[in-house]
Amino acid sequence: MATRVDWDVVIVGAGPAGAAAALAARRAKAAARVLLVDRCDFPRDKPCGDGVAPHAFDLLEHLGVSGAAAGHDPVARLNVATTGGTAVERTMARPAHVIPRAVFDARLVDAAVAAGAKRRVQTVRGISRTADAVQVAGVGSARVVIGADGANGVVRRLLGLPGHRRMAVAIRGYAPGVGEGEPTQRIWLDVDGRPPGYAWSFPLADGSGRTNVGYGVVLAGSGAVRRDDLLGRMHALVPAAHKASALRAHHLPLVAGRSVLGRDRVLLAGDAAGLVNPLTGEGIWYALLSGMLAGRAAVADAHPLRRYRRDLRRALGGHHASVRVLAPLVTSPLVVAGGLRAAHRHQAVFDDLVELGLADGRLTPRLLAGTARYALAG
């Protein structure tokens, strides 16, 4: 006898991945009983660089969400420099937005509720699986559970899965603007840091004059990086960072396509699945895409995990292959300088780098050739 279920889909975590999963499930099956569970009420702060790629809004439009960027003007200019002195600044083919997660995430949750998902503020403490359902302690039974509760989420732990093998840590704050003209996203690649990392300054472009500033590194060896070390490098590289407030640190998993995506009727999406771009730390577009695909699979297939794996592989397989090749190379100052010099001279190479860092771009012959040429030329 089949187990009676209270919900078609229970989604643990109501950030971008969870909200996208709820929206996709409801759009794929209008009668689906979808519950979003999060331990926090919204709006709530989430430490992040707050940069939202234009590709994210493509996904939101597909999910029926509009107005997510309201009040935040597009930021079209991007400057990337190394502490060794190599730099490029150009206009992106499509502008990005910088939206605090307290604003962005709340808008997505509201959209999911408006689409018919139910919402509950609760901490999930237990999950048990049967052949045809998943019991969620304090919530009820579900046909499928989607864990979208972040890098250190409870769902992954309750499944007995190991922690992410490769992690980064970053600190973020909000600082007064530096009085520049056209709003520009700025990234400093810290080839002199120990370990190397990068700093950023992203203007909110909302009339407040505020800028999201931060610094992050990939954890290596023991994984011990002190907060004071992060702050010290941020202060050294970012104008106005000394005046930053709301400082918060966070961890990022860097997997690039070799993550466990769940077990049986429990799927993992976004940071919970390790889906963060290891080149840039960008995770919002990955979260929206994986959440959307998980939500669809949860209501549309008798074998949701199998479908989810297939759909995600189709969407990101080529991109992840490219990223896995590049990830170890970007620790080389020579390779990084070559890529930036090529991007400085050729808009098409710059556009290729942006696509690789923000969405599903791939290594192109012109990017490879340009990087090699200008790296060797010095």
Secondary structure, DSSP 8 states (H G I E B T S, - for coil): -----SEEEEEE--SHHHHHHHHHHHHH-TT--EEEEESS-SS----S--EE-HHHHHHHHHTT---TTTT---EEEEEEEETTS-EEEEEEEEEEEE--HHHHHHHHHHHHHHTT-EEEE-----EEE-SS-EEETTTEEEEEEEE-S-TT-HHHHHTT----SSEEEEEEEEEE----SS-EEEEEEETTSSS-EEEEEEE--SSS-EEEEEEEEE--TT----HHHHHHHHHHHSTTGGG-EEEEEEEEE--SS----EETTEEE-GGGGT---TTT---HHHHHHHHHHHHHHHHH-SSHHHHHHHHHHHHHHHHHHHHHHHTTGGG-HHHHHHHHHHHHH-HHHHHHHHHHHHSS----HHHHHHHHHHHHH-
